[in-house]
């Protein structure tokens, strides 16, 4: 593709598109919930009298005891497998019929009323201690302790998983749990139980890589629009451009969620490493013959389901896609990303707001502070970096943007390479992902994303992570084992400035 500059979309258009994307995603969720209710209706209605009266949407106290009875009935599994599946389907339909408040109360009941029996744990612990060297008694006590440490709710979740589309139901349920469990210890324990179950059921060896094209089913294209988390898709023409012949889009699917993409990656086939996302996504630019492209740019990697967070499969995706592209296009020599830096402005604002420290004096040279004051029209008075960046149009003022470039790129390089949560883990989430997968930090790009989101997240900067096939394993081991970040000479030069 012969790339050229394109105008930035007006802010109101970006906001409108984001709202439309949220509506589309909400519509997909509502449709999924409806389909689940319908799929489980016949199972739940298999015989007259099984269903009790449906609770009110917010699950008031008068309906709570009846719900507990239904949960206990599921756990007792009376009447054989068919009856057990019917009760589980009914319970799932109850959950789907509730509003957010009701679903939260449902999960709190599941978390508290069907937790570990701590008296049984204490009894088993005492028996284990008293067993001493008696191998038979010790083995019996260990079995009893293992059983006591398994909360009954795990069996109930397993029953829900066994239903048609039950795995997807639990993934969406965990997505809600993640937001509700932050300040609720009982829900946090339930969320950890559910993550443990999903991880045990989720074998990455079963993942299937599929290419998404303009000829893919409309339902899948709709999901691609709804799940895009990096650069919102502005409509069908934008989507068609992202699926043109000089682009590739792949997604991972799992047999338990055969029609739901788990993670989606978008790739542009270009010449040279791209440094501007607005140019890369320009719908009016001519299409490049992919056979002459020498570089594959990964410009969007989106997790489709928050309920699967904590289950790692992104590294498998990148390696698989690189293999697919290398086999299809023998001319490709470079595999790199054009990635956002979502945490930079938040980190910078926090540092600049720290009390009792003049961070600007520490990080900015005298010449840079003078240049900023002059560009801001402040004369000899200091110009606060945080204040300058809060102006929505600073990137459109050439002199001010020029004065900000050097200090911000140096600070951003520091943030990406040196700022860590601990001795190993890099602070920025996107950097963590790519460094874990064996990339190196190749280049910072100034004003590479001047959308409202790009300016708010990273002062418009983006970064290229380079995947050099011969170095991937060594880079991965260096980061995971020692916290060592592999960087290019260009990044090294920025850090020394």
C-alpha positions in Angstrom: 0.0 0.0 0.0 1.4 3.4 -0.9 0.7 5.2 2.3 -0.3 8.9 2.5 -1.5 11.2 5.2 -5.2 11.3 6.0 -7.2 13.7 8.0 -8.0 12.9 11.6 -11.7 12.1 12.3 -13.5 14.8 14.3 -13.9 14.0 17.9 -17.7 13.7 17.8 -17.3 11.1 15.0 -15.0 9.1 17.2 -17.3 9.3 20.2 -20.3 8.3 18.0 -18.4 5.3 16.7 -17.4 4.2 20.2 -21.0 4.5 21.3 -22.1 2.5 18.3 -19.5 -0.2 19.0 -20.7 -0.4 22.6 -24.3 -0.7 21.4 -23.3 -3.5 19.0 -21.4 -5.3 21.7 -24.4 -5.0 24.1 -26.7 -6.2 21.3 -24.5 -9.3 20.8 -24.5 -10.0 24.6 -28.4 -9.7 24.7 -28.7 -12.0 21.7 -26.3 -14.5 23.3 -28.4 -14.4 26.6 -31.6 -14.9 24.6 -30.1 -17.8 22.6 -29.0 -19.5 25.8 -32.4 -19.1 27.4 -34.0 -20.6 24.4 -31.4 -23.4 24.1 -32.0 -24.4 27.7 -35.8 -23.9 27.7 -36.7 -27.3 26.4 -34.1 -29.0 28.7 -35.6 -27.2 31.7 -39.2 -27.8 30.7 -38.7 -31.5 30.1 -41.4 -32.4 32.6 -44.3 -30.5 34.2 -43.7 -29.2 37.6 -39.9 -29.0 37.6 -39.8 -25.2 37.3 -40.8 -23.0 40.2 -42.1 -19.5 39.7 -39.5 -17.2 38.1 -38.0 -14.7 40.6 -38.3 -11.0 40.2 -35.4 -9.4 38.1 -33.6 -7.9 41.1 -33.9 -11.1 43.2 -35.6 -9.7 46.3 -35.4 -11.4 49.7 -38.7 -13.2 49.2 -37.2 -15.2 46.2 -33.8 -16.0 47.8 -34.9 -19.1 49.8 -36.5 -20.6 46.8 -33.2 -20.0 44.8 -31.2 -21.7 47.5 -33.6 -24.8 47.3 -33.0 -24.9 43.5 -29.2 -24.8 44.0 -29.4 -27.6 46.6 -31.5 -29.7 44.3 -28.9 -29.3 41.6 -26.2 -30.5 43.9 -28.2 -33.5 45.2 -28.5 -34.7 41.6 -31.7 -36.8 42.3 -33.4 -38.6 39.5 -30.5 -39.3 37.2 -28.5 -37.4 34.6 -31.5 -36.1 32.7 -33.1 -34.6 35.8 -29.7 -33.1 36.9 -29.2 -31.4 33.5 -32.8 -30.1 33.6 -32.3 -28.5 37.0 -29.0 -27.0 35.9 -30.6 -25.5 32.8 -33.4 -24.1 34.9 -30.9 -22.5 37.2 -29.0 -21.0 34.3 -32.2 -19.6 32.9 -33.0 -18.0 36.3 -29.6 -16.3 36.2 -30.2 -15.0 32.7 -33.6 -13.6 33.6 -32.2 -11.4 36.3 -30.9 -7.8 36.0 -27.4 -6.8 37.1 -28.5 -6.4 40.8 -30.2 -9.7 40.8 -27.3 -11.5 39.1 -24.9 -10.1 41.7 -27.1 -11.3 44.6 -27.3 -14.7 42.8 -23.5 -15.0 42.8 -23.3 -13.8 46.4 -25.6 -16.6 47.5 -23.5 -19.1 45.5 -20.3 -17.7 47.0 -21.4 -17.7 50.6 -24.0 -20.5 51.0 -22.0 -23.1 49.0 -18.5 -22.3 50.2 -16.1 -24.7 51.9 -17.4 -26.5 55.0 -14.8 -25.2 57.4 -15.8 -27.6 60.2 -15.2 -30.5 57.9 -11.8 -29.0 56.9 -10.9 -28.6 60.6 -12.0 -32.2 61.3 -10.0 -33.6 58.4 -6.9 -31.5 59.4 -7.0 -33.0 62.9 -7.4 -36.5 61.5 -4.4 -36.0 59.3 -2.3 -34.7 62.2 -3.3 -37.7 64.3 -2.6 -40.2 61.6 1.1 -40.0 62.2 3.0 -42.7 60.4 0.0 -44.9 59.8 0.0 -44.9 56.0 -3.6 -46.1 55.7 -5.0 -43.6 58.1 -3.0 -40.8 56.6 -4.2 -41.6 53.0 -7.8 -41.7 54.3 -7.3 -38.3 56.1 -5.7 -36.8 53.0 -8.7 -37.8 50.8 -11.1 -36.4 53.4 -9.1 -33.1 53.5 -9.0 -32.8 49.7 -12.8 -33.4 49.5 -13.5 -30.9 52.3 -11.4 -28.2 50.5 -13.6 -28.5 47.4 -16.6 -26.1 47.8 -19.9 -27.4 46.6 -20.3 -24.5 44.2 -17.6 -26.1 42.0 -19.9 -29.0 41.3 -22.7 -26.6 40.5 -20.5 -24.6 38.1 -19.4 -27.9 36.4 -23.0 -28.8 35.9 -23.6 -25.4 34.2 -20.5 -26.0 32.0 -22.0 -29.3 30.8 -25.0 -27.6 29.2 -25.0 -26.6 25.6 -23.0 -23.3 25.3 -22.3 -23.7 29.0 -18.6 -22.8 28.6 -19.5 -19.4 27.0 -22.1 -18.8 29.7 -19.4 -19.2 32.4 -17.0 -17.0 30.5 -19.5 -14.2 30.4 -20.4 -14.9 34.1 -16.8 -14.5 35.1 -16.6 -11.2 33.2 -19.3 -9.8 35.4 -17.6 -11.3 38.5 -14.4 -9.5 37.8 -16.0 -6.1 38.3 -18.1 -7.2 41.3 -15.3 -9.1 43.2 -12.9 -6.2 43.7 -14.5 -5.2 47.0 -16.2 -8.5 48.0 -14.0 -11.2 49.4 -16.6 -13.9 48.9 -17.1 -13.0 45.2 -13.3 -12.8 44.8 -13.0 -16.4 46.1 -15.8 -17.5 43.7 -14.0 -15.7 40.8 -10.8 -17.6 41.6 -12.6 -20.9 41.7 -14.1 -20.1 38.3 -10.8 -19.1 36.8 -9.3 -22.4 38.1 -12.1 -24.3 36.4 -11.9 -22.4 33.1 -8.1 -22.9 33.0 -8.4 -26.6 33.6 -11.0 -26.9 30.8 -9.1 -24.6 28.4 -6.4 -26.5 26.6 -4.6 -24.3 24.1 -3.7 -27.4 22.2 -7.3 -27.4 20.9 -7.2 -23.8 19.6 -8.0 -23.4 15.9 -6.5 -20.5 13.9 -8.9 -19.1 11.3 -8.6 -16.3 8.8 -11.4 -13.7 8.8 -12.2 -12.3 5.3 -14.8 -10.1 3.8 -16.6 -13.4 2.8 -16.8 -14.7 6.4 -20.3 -15.0 7.9 -21.9 -11.6 8.7 -22.3 -12.7 12.3 -18.5 -13.1 12.6 -17.8 -9.7 10.9 -20.3 -8.1 13.3 -18.4 -9.6 16.3 -15.1 -8.4 14.8 -16.5 -4.8 14.9 -17.9 -5.2 18.4 -14.7 -6.8 19.9 -12.2 -4.4 18.4 -10.5 -2.8 21.4 -7.5 -1.0 19.9 -8.7 1.1 17.0 -12.5 1.3 16.7 -13.9 0.2 13.4 -15.7 3.1 11.9 -18.2 1.1 9.8 -18.5 -1.5 7.1 -16.2 0.4 4.6 -13.5 0.6 7.3 -13.9 -3.1 8.0 -13.7 -3.9 4.3 -10.5 -1.9 4.0 -9.0 -3.9 7.0 -9.9 -7.1 5.1 -8.5 -6.1 1.7 -5.9 -8.1 -0.1 -2.9 -6.3 1.5 -4.3 -7.1 5.0 -4.8 -10.2 7.0 -7.0 -10.9 10.0 -6.8 -14.0 12.1 -8.7 -15.2 15.2 -8.3 -18.1 17.6 -11.4 -20.3 18.2 -11.9 -23.1 20.8 -14.2 -26.1 20.3 -16.2 -25.2 23.3 -16.9 -21.7 21.8 -16.9 -22.6 18.1 -18.5 -19.5 16.9 -16.9 -17.0 19.3 -13.5 -15.5 18.4 -11.3 -15.5 21.5 -8.5 -13.2 20.3 -8.3 -11.3 17.0 -5.2 -10.0 15.3 -5.1 -7.5 12.4 -2.1 -7.3 10.1 -1.1 -4.9 7.4 1.3 -6.0 4.7 3.5 -3.0 3.8 7.0 -1.9 2.9 9.1 -0.8 5.8 8.0 -0.5 9.5 4.9 1.7 9.8 5.0 4.7 12.1 1.5 6.2 11.9 -1.8 4.4 12.5 -4.0 7.0 10.8 -1.9 6.5 7.6 -2.0 2.8 8.0 -5.8 2.8 8.3 -6.4 5.3 5.4 -9.3 3.9 3.4 -8.4 6.0 0.4 -4.8 4.8 0.0 -4.2 2.4 -2.9 -3.9 -1.3 -2.2 -0.4 -2.7 -2.3 0.3 -6.0 -4.0 0.9 -8.2 -1.0 3.5 -10.3 -2.9 5.9 -7.3 -3.0 5.4 -6.4 0.7 8.5 -6.9 2.9 7.0 -6.2 6.3 4.0 -7.5 8.3 2.7 -5.0 10.8 0.5 -6.3 13.7 -1.5 -3.2 14.4 -4.4 -4.5 16.5 -4.6 -7.5 18.9 -7.9 -7.6 20.8 -9.1 -10.1 23.5 -12.7 -10.7 22.7 -13.8 -12.0 26.1 -12.7 -10.4 29.4 -14.0 -13.5 31.1 -10.9 -15.3 29.8 -8.4 -12.8 31.2 -5.6 -14.6 33.1 -5.7 -17.5 30.6 -2.8 -17.0 28.3 -3.0 -17.8 24.6 -1.8 -14.6 22.9 1.7 -15.9 22.5 0.5 -18.9 20.6 -1.5 -16.6 18.3 1.5 -14.4 17.3 3.7 -17.4 16.5 1.0 -19.1 14.5 0.2 -16.0 12.5 3.9 -15.4 11.8 4.2 -18.9 10.5 1.1 -18.5 8.3 2.3 -15.2 6.8 5.9 -16.5 6.3 4.5 -19.5 4.4 2.1 -17.5 2.3 4.5 -14.5 1.4 8.1 -15.5 0.9 9.1 -11.9 0.5 8.3 -10.9 4.1 11.5 -10.2 6.0 10.2 -8.1 9.0 7.5 -8.9 11.5 6.7 -5.9 13.8 3.9 -4.2 15.6 2.5 -0.7 15.7 1.3 -0.7 19.3 -0.4 1.7 21.7 1.2 2.7 25.0 -2.0 2.7 27.1 -0.4 3.5 30.5 2.1 6.3 29.7 0.0 9.4 30.3 -1.4 7.9 33.5 2.1 7.1 34.8 3.4 10.5 33.7 0.5 12.4 35.3 1.0 10.5 38.6 4.7 11.3 38.6 4.1 15.0 37.9 1.6 15.1 40.7 3.8 13.7 43.4 4.1 16.1 46.3 7.4 17.6 47.5 9.2 16.9 44.3 9.9 19.0 41.3 9.8 16.2 38.8 10.0 18.5 35.8 13.3 20.0 37.1 14.5 16.4 37.6 13.5 15.1 34.2 13.7 18.1 31.9 16.8 20.0 30.9 17.0 23.8 31.3 16.9 24.2 27.5 13.8 22.0 27.3 12.0 24.0 29.9 12.9 27.3 28.2 11.7 25.9 24.8 8.4 24.8 26.4 7.9 28.2 28.0 8.6 29.9 24.7 6.3 27.6 22.7 3.5 28.0 25.2 3.8 31.8 25.1 4.7 32.0 28.7 7.8 34.1 28.2 10.4 33.3 30.9 7.8 31.7 33.2 8.0 27.9 33.6 5.4 26.0 31.6 3.9 23.0 33.4 4.2 19.9 31.3 1.0 18.5 32.7 -1.0 21.6 31.9 0.4 21.8 28.3 -0.7 18.2 27.7 -4.2 18.8 29.0 -4.9 21.2 26.1 -6.8 19.2 23.5 -5.1 21.0 20.5 -1.5 20.9 21.6 -0.5 18.4 18.9 -1.8 20.8 16.2 0.6 23.6 17.3 3.8 22.9 15.5 6.1 24.9 17.8 4.7 23.4 20.9 4.7 19.9 19.5 8.3 20.3 18.5 9.3 21.5 22.0 7.4 18.5 23.6 8.9 15.9 21.3 12.3 15.2 22.8 11.4 15.2 26.5 8.2 13.1 26.0 10.0 10.5 23.9 12.7 10.2 26.4 10.2 9.9 29.3 8.2 7.3 27.3 11.3 5.3 26.6 12.1 5.3 30.4 8.5 4.2 31.1 8.6 1.3 28.7 12.0 0.0 29.7 12.6 0.8 33.3 9.2 1.3 35.1 8.2 -2.0 36.7 5.7 -3.4 39.1 8.4 -5.5 40.6 12.0 -6.5 39.7 10.8 -8.3 36.6 7.4 -7.2 35.4 7.2 -4.1 33.1 4.4 -1.7 34.1 2.8 -1.2 30.7 0.4 -4.0 29.8 1.0 -4.0 26.0 4.8 -4.0 26.6 4.4 -6.9 29.0 2.5 -8.9 26.4 5.0 -8.4 23.6 8.2 -8.7 25.7 6.8 -12.0 27.1 6.3 -13.2 23.6 9.9 -12.5 22.7 10.0 -9.2 20.9 12.3 -6.3 21.3 11.4 -2.6 21.7 12.4 -1.2 18.3 11.3 2.4 17.9 9.1 5.1 19.4 7.0 7.0 16.9 6.1 10.7 17.5 2.4 11.7 16.9 1.7 8.2 15.5 -1.9 8.3 16.8 -3.4 11.7 17.1 -6.9 10.4 17.8 -8.5 11.6 21.1 -7.8 8.2 22.6 -4.2 8.2 21.4 -3.4 11.6 22.8 -5.1 10.8 26.1 -3.3 7.5 26.5 0.2 8.2 25.3 0.5 11.8 24.1 0.0 10.4 20.6 3.1 8.2 20.6 3.1 4.5 19.5 5.8 1.9 19.6 7.1 -0.7 17.3 7.9 -4.1 18.8 10.1 -6.2 16.5 9.8 -10.0 16.3 13.1 -11.2 14.9 12.5 -14.9 14.5 16.0 -16.0 15.4 15.9 -14.0 18.7 12.4 -14.6 20.0 13.2 -17.5 22.3 16.3 -15.7 23.8 14.3 -12.5 24.3 11.5 -14.4 26.0 13.9 -16.1 28.4 15.7 -12.9 29.2 12.5 -11.1 30.1 10.8 -13.9 31.9 13.8 -15.1 33.8 15.7 -11.9 34.6 13.3 -9.0 33.8 15.8 -8.0 31.0 14.1 -5.8 28.3 15.7 -6.2 24.9 15.9 -2.8 23.1 17.2 -1.4 19.9 20.1 1.1 19.6 17.5 3.9 18.9 15.7 3.3 22.2 19.1 3.0 24.0 20.0 6.4 22.5 16.8 7.9 23.8 17.5 6.7 27.3 21.0 8.2 27.3 19.7 11.6 26.2 
